[in-house]
Amino acid sequence: MCQSRGETLKIYVQLPIGYSSGLVEVETEPEHTLAEVKREVCAAEGIPPNNMALMYGGEVLKEHKTLKALGIEDGATLALMPLDIIGG
């Protein structure tokens, strides 16, 4: 996902219970959208992305925004949650 043309971030995504990987490391760029990160994680783990949302700090994040705009920094951990659990 990273093109090495600028700053890179290493973030972590906690997968829902039942997925063996548990915590996934993602290298990305601050200008990538949350939707891009979610698609990458879901594709790698075989998770259907349409019924999932990413959360950070207890809030569901808007997928059209960039990591930079959301204040997601290097080393941050996001949670991938099924929409039916969070009421989406």
C-alpha positions as CSV (number, residue, x, y, z in Angstrom):
1,M,0.0,0.0,0.0
2,C,2.9,2.3,0.6
3,Q,4.9,3.9,-2.2
4,S,7.8,5.2,-0.1
5,R,7.5,8.7,-1.5
6,G,6.7,10.4,1.7
7,E,6.2,9.9,5.4
8,T,5.0,6.4,6.4
9,L,3.1,5.4,9.4
10,K,3.0,2.0,11.1
11,I,-0.4,1.5,12.7
12,Y,-2.1,-1.6,14.2
13,V,-5.6,-2.9,13.7
14,Q,-7.2,-5.1,16.3
15,L,-9.4,-7.7,14.5
16,P,-12.7,-8.9,15.9
17,I,-12.8,-11.9,18.2
18,G,-12.6,-15.1,16.2
19,Y,-9.9,-14.0,13.7
20,S,-6.7,-15.8,14.5
21,S,-4.4,-12.9,13.6
22,G,-5.6,-10.7,16.4
23,L,-3.5,-7.7,15.8
24,V,-2.4,-6.7,12.2
25,E,0.4,-4.3,11.5
26,V,-0.2,-1.9,8.6
27,E,2.4,0.4,6.9
28,T,0.6,3.3,5.3
29,E,0.8,7.0,4.6
30,P,-0.9,9.9,6.4
31,E,-2.7,10.9,3.2
32,H,-4.4,7.5,2.8
33,T,-8.0,7.3,3.7
34,L,-9.4,5.1,6.4
35,A,-11.4,3.3,3.6
36,E,-8.1,2.3,2.0
37,V,-6.7,1.0,5.2
38,K,-9.9,-1.0,5.9
39,R,-9.9,-2.5,2.4
40,E,-6.3,-3.6,2.8
41,V,-6.8,-5.2,6.2
42,C,-10.1,-6.9,5.2
43,A,-8.6,-8.3,2.0
44,A,-5.5,-9.6,3.7
45,E,-7.6,-11.3,6.5
46,G,-10.6,-12.5,4.3
47,I,-13.1,-10.3,6.2
48,P,-16.0,-8.8,4.3
49,P,-15.4,-5.0,4.5
50,N,-19.0,-3.8,4.0
51,N,-20.2,-4.8,7.4
52,M,-17.2,-3.5,9.3
53,A,-16.1,-0.2,10.7
54,L,-12.8,1.1,12.2
55,M,-12.9,2.7,15.6
56,Y,-10.3,4.8,17.5
57,G,-10.6,6.2,20.9
58,G,-14.1,4.7,21.3
59,E,-15.5,6.5,18.2
60,V,-16.5,5.1,14.8
61,L,-14.3,6.9,12.2
62,K,-15.4,8.5,9.0
63,E,-13.9,6.4,6.2
64,H,-13.6,9.2,3.6
65,K,-11.1,11.1,5.9
66,T,-7.4,10.7,5.8
67,L,-5.4,9.3,8.7
68,K,-3.8,12.7,9.0
69,A,-7.1,14.5,9.1
70,L,-8.3,12.1,11.8
71,G,-5.1,12.6,13.9
72,I,-4.0,9.0,13.6
73,E,-0.3,8.9,14.3
74,D,2.5,6.4,14.1
75,G,2.0,3.5,16.5
76,A,-1.8,4.0,16.9
77,T,-4.1,1.0,17.3
78,L,-7.5,1.0,15.6
79,A,-10.2,-1.6,16.2
80,L,-12.1,-3.3,13.3
81,M,-15.6,-4.0,14.6
82,P,-18.7,-5.5,13.0
83,L,-21.4,-2.9,12.4
84,D,-24.0,-5.0,14.1
85,I,-22.1,-4.8,17.3
86,I,-21.6,-1.0,17.2
87,G,-25.1,-0.3,15.9
88,G,-24.2,0.8,12.4
